[in-house]
């Protein structure tokens, strides 16, 4: 579908599971060389094994275990990735998620943890990558953020605040680096059927004495499209935003929530 990515180096943070893994698969399918980054080596090993099983032993996939909440670790991860597959042409950020917390249980420490988990894990790796892209006058960054940054949820305030800050950073950096031929965009998924959501569904089913199918059905009914997003659907938009077909798109945040929040 896209010829842009043949032998290009794509780094996907949070690439061992969920939307990140779907993005890794999508870029590999287009002939890219892909480095996936995650905190847990075991998850990375499982993800790489799945990708090799799907694409064959000669597939160009590499993994780096790194805690991106630490700036030094992020810089090291970038260096390791570049040593394996050369300069980074595309960065897709999908790492980190803040824990959901009731408003009454919030504390300054929880707000800080949310910023570290989501905002700084993106900023720490974007900083060296975007500067390198600017020096080469070529590159694209796609941040998978979350609709919670635009719609306040009483159990997701800290995480939503981190998402809101990340949206501003995304659009601001896009403006700053547009003249350097670097495009930076974001995607705000709504409810997406990932491993994390499956776990939440299991808990809600047990708490409410319902089947998992009933919980999913109830959640889907709240969405105008009457279904949850699939990770591959988010990955398809990430592919587009990183491609030459989106060559005049930068600083944009695209909502993917099935019409659940009709806001501008």
TIMILUM-410534 format. One record per residue: x, y, z of N, C-alpha, C in turn; residue in three letters. Coordinates in nm, 2 decimals, padded with zeros to 4 digits. Layout:
<node <X Y Z> <X Y Z> <X Y Z> 'ALA'>
...
//
This chain:
<node <00.08 -00.12 00.00> <00.00 00.00 00.00> <00.09 00.13 00.00> 'UNK'>
<node <00.19 00.13 00.08> <00.28 00.24 00.09> <00.42 00.19 00.05> 'UNK'>
<node <00.48 00.27 -00.05> <00.62 00.23 -00.09> <00.72 00.31 00.00> 'UNK'>
<node <00.67 00.40 00.08> <00.76 00.49 00.16> <00.85 00.42 00.25> 'UNK'>
<node <00.81 00.31 00.31> <00.87 00.25 00.42> <00.97 00.14 00.39> 'UNK'>
<node <00.99 00.11 00.27> <01.08 00.00 00.23> <01.22 00.03 00.29> 'UNK'>
<node <01.27 -00.06 00.38> <01.40 -00.05 00.44> <01.41 00.08 00.53> 'UNK'>
<node <01.31 00.15 00.55> <01.31 00.26 00.65> <01.31 00.21 00.79> 'UNK'>
<node <01.38 00.28 00.88> <01.39 00.24 01.02> <01.27 00.31 01.10> 'UNK'>
<node <01.19 00.22 01.15> <01.07 00.27 01.23> <01.09 00.22 01.38> 'UNK'>
<node <01.09 00.31 01.47> <01.09 00.28 01.61> <00.95 00.29 01.67> 'UNK'>
<node <00.91 00.19 01.74> <00.78 00.19 01.81> <00.79 00.16 01.96> 'UNK'>
<node <00.76 00.26 02.03> <00.77 00.25 02.18> <00.64 00.18 02.23> 'UNK'>
<node <00.65 00.10 02.33> <00.53 00.02 02.37> <00.49 -00.08 02.26> 'UNK'>
<node <00.59 -00.12 02.19> <00.57 -00.21 02.07> <00.55 -00.35 02.10> 'UNK'>
<node <00.55 -00.39 02.23> <00.53 -00.54 02.26> <00.39 -00.58 02.27> 'UNK'>
<node <00.30 -00.48 02.29> <00.15 -00.52 02.31> <00.06 -00.41 02.25> 'UNK'>
<node <-00.06 -00.45 02.24> <-00.17 -00.35 02.21> <-00.15 -00.27 02.08> 'UNK'>
<node <-00.18 -00.14 02.09> <-00.17 -00.06 01.97> <-00.03 -00.05 01.92> 'UNK'>
<node <00.07 -00.05 02.01> <00.21 -00.04 01.97> <00.25 -00.17 01.88> 'UNK'>
<node <00.21 -00.28 01.93> <00.24 -00.41 01.86> <00.17 -00.40 01.72> 'UNK'>
<node <00.05 -00.36 01.71> <-00.03 -00.35 01.59> <00.05 -00.25 01.49> 'UNK'>
<node <00.11 -00.14 01.54> <00.18 -00.05 01.46> <00.31 -00.12 01.41> 'UNK'>
<node <00.38 -00.19 01.50> <00.50 -00.27 01.45> <00.47 -00.36 01.34> 'UNK'>
<node <00.36 -00.44 01.35> <00.31 -00.53 01.25> <00.28 -00.45 01.12> 'UNK'>
<node <00.22 -00.34 01.13> <00.18 -00.27 01.01> <00.30 -00.21 00.93> 'UNK'>
<node <00.40 -00.16 01.00> <00.52 -00.11 00.93> <00.60 -00.22 00.88> 'UNK'>
<node <00.61 -00.34 00.95> <00.68 -00.45 00.89> <00.62 -00.50 00.76> 'UNK'>
<node <00.48 -00.50 00.76> <00.41 -00.54 00.64> <00.44 -00.45 00.52> 'UNK'>
<node <00.48 -00.33 00.55> <00.52 -00.24 00.44> <00.67 -00.24 00.41> 'UNK'>
<node <00.74 -00.33 00.47> <00.88 -00.35 00.43> <00.98 -00.27 00.52> 'UNK'>
<node <00.93 -00.21 00.63> <01.02 -00.13 00.71> <01.11 -00.22 00.80> 'UNK'>
<node <01.21 -00.17 00.85> <01.29 -00.23 00.96> <01.24 -00.17 01.09> 'UNK'>
<node <01.20 -00.25 01.18> <01.13 -00.20 01.30> <01.20 -00.24 01.43> 'UNK'>
<node <01.22 -00.14 01.51> <01.27 -00.16 01.65> <01.15 -00.14 01.74> 'UNK'>
<node <01.12 -00.24 01.83> <01.02 -00.22 01.93> <01.09 -00.20 02.06> 'UNK'>
<node <01.04 -00.11 02.14> <01.09 -00.07 02.27> <00.98 -00.10 02.38> 'UNK'>
<node <01.02 -00.16 02.48> <00.93 -00.19 02.59> <01.01 -00.20 02.72> 'UNK'>
<node <00.95 -00.19 02.83> <01.02 -00.20 02.96> <01.05 -00.34 03.00> 'UNK'>
<node <00.97 -00.44 02.95> <00.98 -00.58 03.00> <01.05 -00.67 02.89> 'UNK'>
<node <01.16 -00.72 02.92> <01.23 -00.81 02.82> <01.14 -00.93 02.78> 'UNK'>
<node <01.07 -00.99 02.87> <00.99 -01.11 02.84> <00.88 -01.07 02.74> 'UNK'>
<node <00.82 -00.95 02.76> <00.72 -00.91 02.66> <00.77 -00.89 02.53> 'UNK'>
<node <00.89 -00.83 02.52> <00.96 -00.81 02.39> <00.99 -00.94 02.33> 'UNK'>
<node <01.04 -01.04 02.40> <01.07 -01.17 02.34> <00.95 -01.23 02.28> 'UNK'>
<node <00.84 -01.22 02.35> <00.71 -01.28 02.31> <00.67 -01.21 02.18> 'UNK'>
<node <00.68 -01.08 02.18> <00.63 -01.00 02.06> <00.72 -01.03 01.94> 'UNK'>
<node <00.85 -01.04 01.96> <00.94 -01.07 01.85> <00.91 -01.21 01.79> 'UNK'>
<node <00.89 -01.30 01.88> <00.86 -01.44 01.84> <00.73 -01.44 01.75> 'UNK'>
<node <00.63 -01.36 01.79> <00.50 -01.35 01.72> <00.53 -01.29 01.58> 'UNK'>
<node <00.61 -01.19 01.57> <00.64 -01.12 01.44> <00.72 -01.22 01.35> 'UNK'>
<node <00.81 -01.29 01.41> <00.89 -01.38 01.33> <00.80 -01.50 01.27> 'UNK'>
<node <00.71 -01.54 01.36> <00.61 -01.65 01.32> <00.53 -01.60 01.20> 'UNK'>
<node <00.49 -01.47 01.21> <00.40 -01.41 01.10> <00.48 -01.38 00.97> 'UNK'>
<node <00.60 -01.32 00.99> <00.66 -01.27 00.87> <00.78 -01.35 00.82> 'UNK'>
<node <00.83 -01.44 00.90> <00.94 -01.53 00.87> <01.07 -01.48 00.94> 'UNK'>
<node <01.17 -01.57 00.94> <01.29 -01.56 01.02> <01.37 -01.44 00.97> 'UNK'>
<node <01.36 -01.40 00.84> <01.44 -01.29 00.79> <01.38 -01.15 00.81> 'UNK'>
<node <01.27 -01.15 00.88> <01.20 -01.02 00.90> <01.30 -00.93 00.98> 'UNK'>
<node <01.30 -00.80 00.95> <01.39 -00.70 01.01> <01.32 -00.64 01.13> 'UNK'>
<node <01.33 -00.71 01.24> <01.28 -00.66 01.37> <01.38 -00.67 01.48> 'UNK'>
<node <01.39 -00.57 01.56> <01.48 -00.57 01.67> <01.41 -00.52 01.79> 'UNK'>
<node <01.46 -00.55 01.91> <01.39 -00.51 02.03> <01.49 -00.45 02.13> 'UNK'>
<node <01.45 -00.35 02.21> <01.53 -00.28 02.31> <01.45 -00.27 02.43> 'UNK'>
<node <01.50 -00.32 02.54> <01.43 -00.31 02.67> <01.48 -00.18 02.74> 'UNK'>
<node <01.38 -00.09 02.77> <01.42 00.04 02.82> <01.31 00.10 02.91> 'UNK'>
<node <01.34 00.17 03.01> <01.24 00.24 03.09> <01.25 00.39 03.05> 'UNK'>
<node <01.16 00.42 02.96> <01.16 00.55 02.90> <01.12 00.67 02.99> 'UNK'>
<node <01.08 00.64 03.11> <01.06 00.75 03.21> <01.19 00.81 03.25> 'UNK'>
<node <01.30 00.74 03.22> <01.43 00.79 03.26> <01.50 00.85 03.13> 'UNK'>
<node <01.53 00.98 03.13> <01.59 01.04 03.01> <01.72 00.97 02.96> 'UNK'>
<node <01.80 00.92 03.05> <01.93 00.86 03.01> <01.90 00.72 02.95> 'UNK'>
<node <01.80 00.65 02.99> <01.76 00.53 02.93> <01.70 00.55 02.79> 'UNK'>
<node <01.63 00.65 02.78> <01.57 00.68 02.64> <01.68 00.71 02.54> 'UNK'>
<node <01.78 00.79 02.58> <01.89 00.82 02.49> <01.97 00.70 02.46> 'UNK'>
<node <01.99 00.61 02.56> <02.06 00.48 02.53> <01.98 00.39 02.44> 'UNK'>
<node <01.85 00.39 02.45> <01.76 00.31 02.37> <01.77 00.36 02.22> 'UNK'>
<node <01.77 00.49 02.20> <01.79 00.54 02.07> <01.92 00.50 02.01> 'UNK'>
<node <02.03 00.51 02.09> <02.16 00.48 02.04> <02.17 00.33 02.00> 'UNK'>
<node <02.11 00.24 02.08> <02.11 00.10 02.05> <02.03 00.07 01.92> 'UNK'>
<node <01.92 00.14 01.91> <01.83 00.12 01.79> <01.91 00.16 01.66> 'UNK'>
<node <01.97 00.28 01.67> <02.05 00.33 01.55> <02.17 00.24 01.52> 'UNK'>
<node <02.23 00.18 01.62> <02.34 00.09 01.59> <02.30 -00.03 01.51> 'UNK'>
<node <02.18 -00.08 01.54> <02.13 -00.20 01.47> <02.08 -00.16 01.33> 'UNK'>
<node <01.99 -00.06 01.32> <01.93 -00.03 01.19> <01.95 00.11 01.14> 'UNK'>
<node <02.05 00.18 01.18> <02.08 00.32 01.14> <01.98 00.42 01.18> 'UNK'>
<node <01.99 00.54 01.12> <01.91 00.65 01.16> <01.76 00.62 01.17> 'UNK'>
<node <01.69 00.69 01.26> <01.54 00.66 01.27> <01.46 00.75 01.18> 'UNK'>
<node <01.39 00.69 01.09> <01.30 00.76 01.00> <01.17 00.79 01.05> 'UNK'>
<node <01.11 00.70 01.13> <00.98 00.72 01.19> <00.98 00.68 01.33> 'UNK'>
<node <00.92 00.76 01.42> <00.90 00.72 01.56> <00.75 00.72 01.59> 'UNK'>
<node <00.71 00.61 01.64> <00.57 00.59 01.69> <00.57 00.57 01.84> 'UNK'>
<node <00.51 00.66 01.91> <00.51 00.65 02.06> <00.38 00.59 02.10> 'UNK'>
<node <00.39 00.48 02.17> <00.27 00.41 02.22> <00.29 00.35 02.36> 'UNK'>
<node <00.40 00.40 02.43> <00.44 00.35 02.56> <00.37 00.42 02.67> 'UNK'>
<node <00.35 00.35 02.78> <00.31 00.42 02.90> <00.16 00.44 02.91> 'UNK'>
<node <00.11 00.43 03.03> <-00.03 00.45 03.06> <-00.05 00.48 03.21> 'UNK'>
<node <-00.12 00.58 03.24> <-00.14 00.62 03.38> <-00.25 00.53 03.44> 'UNK'>
<node <-00.23 00.50 03.57> <-00.33 00.42 03.64> <-00.46 00.50 03.66> 'UNK'>
<node <-00.57 00.44 03.65> <-00.70 00.51 03.68> <-00.71 00.52 03.83> 'UNK'>
<node <-00.75 00.64 03.88> <-00.76 00.66 04.02> <-00.88 00.75 04.05> 'UNK'>
<node <-00.96 00.71 04.15> <-01.08 00.79 04.19> <-01.03 00.93 04.23> 'UNK'>
<node <-01.11 01.03 04.20> <-01.07 01.17 04.23> <-01.03 01.19 04.38> 'UNK'>
<node <-01.11 01.12 04.47> <-01.09 01.13 04.61> <-00.95 01.07 04.66> 'UNK'>
<node <-00.90 00.98 04.57> <-00.78 00.91 04.61> <-00.65 00.98 04.55> 'UNK'>
<node <-00.67 01.08 04.47> <-00.56 01.15 04.40> <-00.47 01.22 04.51> 'UNK'>
<node <-00.34 01.22 04.47> <-00.24 01.29 04.55> <-00.14 01.35 04.46> 'UNK'>
<node <-00.06 01.44 04.50> <00.05 01.50 04.42> <00.14 01.39 04.36> 'UNK'>
<node <00.16 01.29 04.44> <00.25 01.18 04.39> <00.18 01.10 04.27> 'UNK'>
<node <00.05 01.08 04.28> <-00.02 01.01 04.17> <-00.02 01.10 04.04> 'UNK'>
<node <-00.04 01.23 04.06> <-00.03 01.32 03.94> <00.10 01.31 03.88> 'UNK'>
<node <00.21 01.31 03.96> <00.34 01.31 03.91> <00.37 01.17 03.84> 'UNK'>
<node <00.32 01.06 03.90> <00.34 00.93 03.84> <00.28 00.93 03.70> 'UNK'>
<node <00.16 00.99 03.69> <00.09 00.99 03.56> <00.17 01.07 03.46> 'UNK'>
<node <00.23 01.18 03.49> <00.31 01.25 03.40> <00.43 01.17 03.36> 'UNK'>
<node <00.50 01.11 03.46> <00.61 01.03 03.42> <00.58 00.91 03.33> 'UNK'>
<node <00.47 00.85 03.36> <00.43 00.73 03.28> <00.39 00.76 03.14> 'UNK'>
<node <00.32 00.87 03.11> <00.28 00.90 02.98> <00.35 01.01 02.91> 'UNK'>
<node <00.35 01.13 02.98> <00.41 01.25 02.92> <00.56 01.24 02.90> 'UNK'>
<node <00.63 01.21 03.01> <00.78 01.21 03.00> <00.83 01.09 02.93> 'UNK'>
<node <00.76 00.98 02.93> <00.81 00.86 02.85> <00.81 00.90 02.70> 'UNK'>
<node <00.72 00.98 02.66> <00.72 01.03 02.52> <00.83 01.14 02.50> 'UNK'>
<node <00.83 01.24 02.58> <00.92 01.35 02.57> <01.06 01.30 02.57> 'UNK'>
<node <01.09 01.21 02.66> <01.23 01.17 02.68> <01.29 01.10 02.55> 'UNK'>
<node <01.21 01.03 02.47> <01.26 00.97 02.35> <01.24 01.07 02.23> 'UNK'>
<node <01.14 01.15 02.24> <01.12 01.24 02.13> <01.24 01.34 02.12> 'UNK'>
<node <01.29 01.38 02.23> <01.39 01.49 02.23> <01.52 01.45 02.15> 'UNK'>
<node <01.58 01.34 02.17> <01.70 01.31 02.09> <01.66 01.28 01.94> 'UNK'>
<node <01.54 01.21 01.93> <01.50 01.17 01.79> <01.47 01.29 01.70> 'UNK'>
<node <01.39 01.38 01.75> <01.34 01.50 01.67> <01.46 01.59 01.64> 'UNK'>
<node <01.56 01.60 01.73> <01.67 01.68 01.70> <01.76 01.62 01.59> 'UNK'>
<node <01.77 01.49 01.59> <01.84 01.42 01.49> <01.77 01.42 01.35> 'UNK'>
<node <01.64 01.41 01.36> <01.56 01.42 01.23> <01.57 01.56 01.17> 'UNK'>
<node <01.57 01.66 01.26> <01.58 01.80 01.21> <01.72 01.82 01.15> 'UNK'>
<node <01.82 01.77 01.20> <01.96 01.78 01.15> <01.97 01.72 01.01> 'UNK'>
<node <01.89 01.61 00.99> <01.89 01.54 00.86> <01.78 01.59 00.77> 'UNK'>
<node <01.70 01.68 00.82> <01.58 01.74 00.75> <01.49 01.63 00.69> 'UNK'>
<node <01.46 01.53 00.78> <01.37 01.43 00.73> <01.32 01.35 00.86> 'UNK'>
<node <01.19 01.32 00.86> <01.14 01.23 00.96> <01.00 01.26 01.00> 'UNK'>
<node <00.94 01.16 01.06> <00.80 01.17 01.10> <00.78 01.11 01.24> 'UNK'>
<node <00.70 01.17 01.32> <00.67 01.12 01.46> <00.52 01.12 01.47> 'UNK'>
<node <00.47 01.00 01.52> <00.33 00.99 01.55> <00.31 00.95 01.70> 'UNK'>
<node <00.24 01.03 01.77> <00.21 01.00 01.91> <00.07 00.94 01.93> 'UNK'>
<node <00.07 00.82 01.99> <-00.06 00.77 02.02> <-00.09 00.82 02.16> 'UNK'>
<node <-00.19 00.90 02.18> <-00.21 00.98 02.30> <-00.34 00.92 02.37> 'UNK'>
<node <-00.46 00.97 02.34> <-00.58 00.92 02.41> <-00.68 01.03 02.42> 'UNK'>
<node <-00.80 01.00 02.40> <-00.91 01.10 02.40> <-00.93 01.15 02.54> 'UNK'>
<node <-00.88 01.08 02.64> <-00.89 01.13 02.78> <-00.83 01.27 02.80> 'UNK'>
<node <-00.74 01.31 02.71> <-00.68 01.44 02.72> <-00.77 01.56 02.68> 'UNK'>
<node <-00.89 01.52 02.62> <-00.98 01.62 02.57> <-01.11 01.61 02.65> 'UNK'>
<node <-01.14 01.50 02.71> <-01.27 01.47 02.78> <-01.24 01.43 02.92> 'UNK'>
<node <-01.27 01.51 03.02> <-01.24 01.48 03.16> <-01.32 01.37 03.21> 'UNK'>
<node <-01.25 01.28 03.27> <-01.31 01.16 03.33> <-01.27 01.15 03.48> 'UNK'>
<node <-01.36 01.14 03.57> <-01.33 01.16 03.71> <-01.24 01.05 03.77> 'UNK'>
<node <-01.23 00.94 03.69> <-01.13 00.83 03.74> <-01.00 00.83 03.65> 'UNK'>
<node <-00.99 00.93 03.57> <-00.87 00.94 03.48> <-00.82 01.08 03.47> 'UNK'>
<node <-00.83 01.16 03.57> <-00.79 01.30 03.57> <-00.64 01.31 03.56> 'UNK'>
<node <-00.56 01.24 03.63> <-00.42 01.25 03.62> <-00.37 01.20 03.49> 'UNK'>
<node <-00.42 01.09 03.44> <-00.38 01.04 03.31> <-00.43 01.14 03.20> 'UNK'>
<node <-00.55 01.19 03.21> <-00.60 01.28 03.11> <-00.52 01.41 03.11> 'UNK'>
<node <-00.47 01.46 03.22> <-00.39 01.58 03.22> <-00.26 01.55 03.15> 'UNK'>
<node <-00.20 01.43 03.17> <-00.08 01.39 03.10> <-00.10 01.39 02.95> 'UNK'>
<node <-00.22 01.34 02.91> <-00.25 01.33 02.77> <-00.27 01.47 02.71> 'UNK'>
<node <-00.34 01.56 02.79> <-00.36 01.70 02.74> <-00.22 01.77 02.72> 'UNK'>
<node <-00.13 01.75 02.81> <00.00 01.81 02.80> <00.07 01.75 02.68> 'UNK'>
<node <00.05 01.63 02.65> <00.12 01.56 02.54> <00.06 01.62 02.41> 'UNK'>
<node <-00.07 01.64 02.40> <-00.13 01.70 02.28> <-00.06 01.84 02.25> 'UNK'>
<node <-00.05 01.92 02.36> <00.01 02.05 02.34> <00.16 02.04 02.29> 'UNK'>
<node <00.23 01.95 02.35> <00.37 01.93 02.31> <00.38 01.88 02.17> 'UNK'>
<node <00.29 01.79 02.13> <00.29 01.74 01.99> <00.27 01.85 01.89> 'UNK'>
<node <00.16 01.93 01.91> <00.14 02.04 01.82> <00.25 02.15 01.82> 'UNK'>
<node <00.30 02.18 01.94> <00.40 02.28 01.96> <00.53 02.24 01.89> 'UNK'>
<node <00.57 02.11 01.91> <00.69 02.07 01.85> <00.68 02.06 01.70> 'UNK'>
<node <00.56 02.02 01.65> <00.53 02.01 01.51> <00.55 02.15 01.44> 'UNK'>
<node <00.50 02.26 01.51> <00.52 02.39 01.46> <00.67 02.43 01.46> 'UNK'>
<node <00.74 02.39 01.57> <00.88 02.43 01.58> <00.97 02.36 01.47> 'UNK'>
<node <00.93 02.24 01.44> <01.02 02.16 01.35> <00.97 02.15 01.20> 'UNK'>
<node <00.86 02.22 01.17> <00.80 02.21 01.04> <00.89 02.25 00.93> 'UNK'>
<node <00.97 02.36 00.96> <01.06 02.41 00.86> <01.18 02.32 00.84> 'UNK'>
<node <01.20 02.22 00.93> <01.31 02.13 00.92> <01.26 02.00 00.85> 'UNK'>
<node <01.14 02.00 00.79> <01.09 01.88 00.72> <01.06 01.77 00.81> 'UNK'>
<node <01.02 01.79 00.93> <00.99 01.69 01.03> <00.84 01.71 01.06> 'UNK'>
<node <00.76 01.60 01.04> <00.62 01.61 01.07> <00.59 01.53 01.20> 'UNK'>
<node <00.50 01.60 01.28> <00.47 01.54 01.41> <00.32 01.55 01.43> 'UNK'>
<node <00.25 01.44 01.45> <00.11 01.43 01.46> <00.07 01.34 01.58> 'UNK'>
<node <-00.05 01.35 01.62> <-00.10 01.26 01.72> <-00.23 01.19 01.69> 'UNK'>
<node <-00.26 01.08 01.76> <-00.38 01.01 01.74> <-00.44 01.00 01.88> 'UNK'>
<node <-00.57 01.03 01.90> <-00.64 01.01 02.02> <-00.74 00.89 02.01> 'UNK'>
<node <-00.70 00.77 02.04> <-00.79 00.66 02.04> <-00.89 00.67 02.16> 'UNK'>
<node <-01.01 00.62 02.13> <-01.11 00.60 02.24> <-01.09 00.46 02.29> 'UNK'>
<node <-01.20 00.39 02.32> <-01.19 00.25 02.37> <-01.15 00.16 02.26> 'UNK'>
<node <-01.04 00.10 02.28> <-00.97 00.01 02.18> <-00.95 -00.13 02.25> 'UNK'>
<node <-00.98 -00.23 02.17> <-00.98 -00.37 02.23> <-00.84 -00.42 02.24> 'UNK'>
<node <-00.77 -00.38 02.34> <-00.63 -00.43 02.36> <-00.63 -00.52 02.48> 'UNK'>
<node <-00.51 -00.57 02.51> <-00.49 -00.66 02.63> <-00.53 -00.59 02.76> 'UNK'>
<node <-00.49 -00.46 02.76> <-00.53 -00.38 02.88> <-00.68 -00.37 02.90> 'UNK'>
<node <-00.75 -00.34 02.79> <-00.89 -00.33 02.80> <-00.96 -00.47 02.84> 'UNK'>
<node <-00.90 -00.57 02.78> <-00.95 -00.70 02.81> <-00.95 -00.73 02.96> 'UNK'>
<node <-00.84 -00.69 03.02> <-00.82 -00.71 03.17> <-00.93 -00.63 03.24> 'UNK'>
<node <-00.95 -00.51 03.20> <-01.06 -00.43 03.26> <-01.19 -00.49 03.25> 'UNK'>
<node <-01.22 -00.54 03.13> <-01.35 -00.61 03.10> <-01.37 -00.73 03.20> 'UNK'>
<node <-01.27 -00.80 03.21> <-01.27 -00.92 03.30> <-01.31 -00.88 03.44> 'UNK'>
<node <-01.25 -00.77 03.49> <-01.27 -00.73 03.63> <-01.42 -00.68 03.64> 'UNK'>
<node <-01.46 -00.60 03.55> <-01.60 -00.54 03.55> <-01.70 -00.65 03.54> 'UNK'>
<node <-01.67 -00.76 03.46> <-01.76 -00.87 03.45> <-01.78 -00.94 03.59> 'UNK'>
<node <-01.67 -00.96 03.66> <-01.67 -01.03 03.79> <-01.74 -00.94 03.89> 'UNK'>
<node <-01.71 -00.81 03.89> <-01.77 -00.72 03.99> <-01.92 -00.71 03.97> 'UNK'>
<node <-01.97 -00.71 03.85> <-02.11 -00.69 03.82> <-02.19 -00.82 03.79> 'UNK'>
<node <-02.12 -00.93 03.81> <-02.18 -01.06 03.78> <-02.24 -01.07 03.64> 'UNK'>
<node <-02.16 -01.02 03.54> <-02.20 -01.03 03.40> <-02.10 -01.11 03.32> 'UNK'>
<node <-02.14 -01.14 03.20> <-02.04 -01.21 03.11> <-01.95 -01.10 03.05> 'UNK'>
<node <-01.83 -01.14 03.01> <-01.75 -01.04 02.94> <-01.81 -00.99 02.81> 'UNK'>
<node <-01.89 -01.07 02.75> <-01.96 -01.03 02.63> <-02.06 -00.92 02.66> 'UNK'>
<node <-02.13 -00.93 02.77> <-02.23 -00.83 02.81> <-02.16 -00.70 02.85> 'UNK'>
<node <-02.05 -00.71 02.91> <-01.97 -00.58 02.95> <-01.93 -00.51 02.82> 'UNK'>
<node <-01.88 -00.59 02.72> <-01.84 -00.53 02.60> <-01.95 -00.47 02.52> 'UNK'>
<node <-02.07 -00.54 02.53> <-02.19 -00.49 02.46> <-02.23 -00.36 02.52> 'UNK'>
<node <-02.23 -00.35 02.65> <-02.28 -00.23 02.72> <-02.18 -00.11 02.68> 'UNK'>
<node <-02.05 -00.14 02.68> <-01.96 -00.04 02.64> <-01.98 00.01 02.50> 'UNK'>
<node <-02.00 -00.09 02.41> <-02.02 -00.06 02.27> <-02.14 00.03 02.24> 'UNK'>
<node <-02.25 00.00 02.32> <-02.37 00.08 02.30> <-02.36 00.22 02.32> 'UNK'>
<node <-02.26 00.26 02.40> <-02.24 00.41 02.43> <-02.17 00.48 02.31> 'UNK'>
<node <-02.12 00.40 02.22> <-02.04 00.46 02.11> <-02.13 00.46 01.98> 'UNK'>
<node <-02.14 00.57 01.91> <-02.23 00.58 01.79> <-02.20 00.47 01.69> 'UNK'>
<node <-02.08 00.43 01.67> <-02.05 00.33 01.58> <-02.08 00.19 01.63> 'UNK'>
<node <-02.12 00.18 01.76> <-02.17 00.06 01.82> <-02.06 -00.05 01.83> 'UNK'>
<node <-01.94 -00.01 01.84> <-01.83 -00.11 01.85> <-01.70 -00.04 01.90> 'UNK'>
<node <-01.61 -00.12 01.96> <-01.48 -00.07 02.00> <-01.39 -00.07 01.88> 'UNK'>
<node <-01.28 00.01 01.89> <-01.18 00.02 01.79> <-01.09 -00.11 01.80> 'UNK'>
<node <-01.04 -00.15 01.69> <-00.94 -00.26 01.69> <-00.80 -00.19 01.68> 'UNK'>
<node <-00.70 -00.25 01.74> <-00.56 -00.19 01.74> <-00.51 -00.17 01.59> 'UNK'>
<node <-00.55 -00.26 01.50> <-00.50 -00.24 01.36> <-00.56 -00.12 01.30> 'UNK'>
<node <-00.68 -00.08 01.34> <-00.74 00.05 01.29> <-00.66 00.17 01.33> 'UNK'>
<node <-00.61 00.17 01.45> <-00.53 00.28 01.49> <-00.39 00.28 01.42> 'UNK'>
<node <-00.34 00.16 01.40> <-00.21 00.14 01.33> <-00.22 00.19 01.18> 'UNK'>
<node <-00.34 00.17 01.12> <-00.35 00.21 00.98> <-00.34 00.36 00.97> 'UNK'>
<node <-00.40 00.44 01.07> <-00.39 00.58 01.06> <-00.25 00.63 01.09> 'UNK'>
<node <-00.18 00.56 01.18> <-00.04 00.59 01.21> <00.05 00.57 01.08> 'UNK'>
<node <00.02 00.47 01.01> <00.09 00.45 00.88> <00.07 00.57 00.79> 'UNK'>
<node <-00.06 00.61 00.77> <-00.09 00.72 00.69> <-00.01 00.85 00.73> 'UNK'>
<node <-00.02 00.88 00.86> <00.04 01.00 00.91> <00.19 01.00 00.89> 'UNK'>
<node <00.26 00.88 00.89> <00.40 00.87 00.87> <00.44 00.87 00.72> 'UNK'>
<node <00.34 00.86 00.63> <00.37 00.83 00.49> <00.38 00.96 00.41> 'UNK'>
<node <00.43 00.96 00.29> <00.43 01.07 00.20> <00.29 01.12 00.16> 'UNK'>
<node <00.19 01.03 00.18> <00.05 01.07 00.14> <00.00 01.17 00.24> 'UNK'>
<node <00.07 01.19 00.36> <00.03 01.29 00.45> <00.14 01.40 00.46> 'UNK'>
<node <00.20 01.42 00.35> <00.32 01.51 00.34> <00.29 01.66 00.38> 'UNK'>
<node <00.16 01.70 00.38> <00.13 01.84 00.42> <00.04 01.84 00.55> 'UNK'>
<node <00.06 01.73 00.63> <-00.01 01.72 00.76> <00.09 01.72 00.87> 'UNK'>
<node <00.07 01.82 00.96> <00.16 01.82 01.08> <00.09 01.90 01.19> 'UNK'>
<node <00.12 01.87 01.31> <00.06 01.94 01.42> <-00.09 01.91 01.44> 'UNK'>
<node <-00.13 01.79 01.39> <-00.27 01.76 01.40> <-00.29 01.64 01.50> 'UNK'>
<node <-00.41 01.65 01.57> <-00.44 01.54 01.66> <-00.57 01.48 01.61> 'UNK'>
<node <-00.57 01.36 01.57> <-00.68 01.29 01.51> <-00.76 01.20 01.61> 'UNK'>
<node <-00.88 01.23 01.63> <-00.96 01.15 01.73> <-01.01 01.03 01.66> 'UNK'>
<node <-01.00 00.91 01.73> <-01.05 00.79 01.68> <-01.13 00.72 01.79> 'UNK'>
<node <-01.25 00.77 01.81> <-01.33 00.72 01.92> <-01.47 00.69 01.88> 'UNK'>
<node <-01.49 00.66 01.75> <-01.61 00.61 01.69> <-01.73 00.71 01.70> 'UNK'>
<node <-01.69 00.84 01.72> <-01.80 00.94 01.73> <-01.85 00.96 01.87> 'UNK'>
<node <-01.78 00.90 01.97> <-01.84 00.91 02.10> <-01.84 01.05 02.16> 'UNK'>
<node <-01.74 01.14 02.11> <-01.74 01.27 02.17> <-01.74 01.37 02.05> 'UNK'>
<node <-01.86 01.42 02.02> <-01.88 01.51 01.90> <-01.83 01.65 01.94> 'UNK'>
<node <-01.70 01.67 01.96> <-01.65 01.80 01.99> <-01.55 01.84 01.89> 'UNK'>
<node <-01.53 01.98 01.88> <-01.43 02.03 01.78> <-01.29 02.02 01.84> 'UNK'>
//
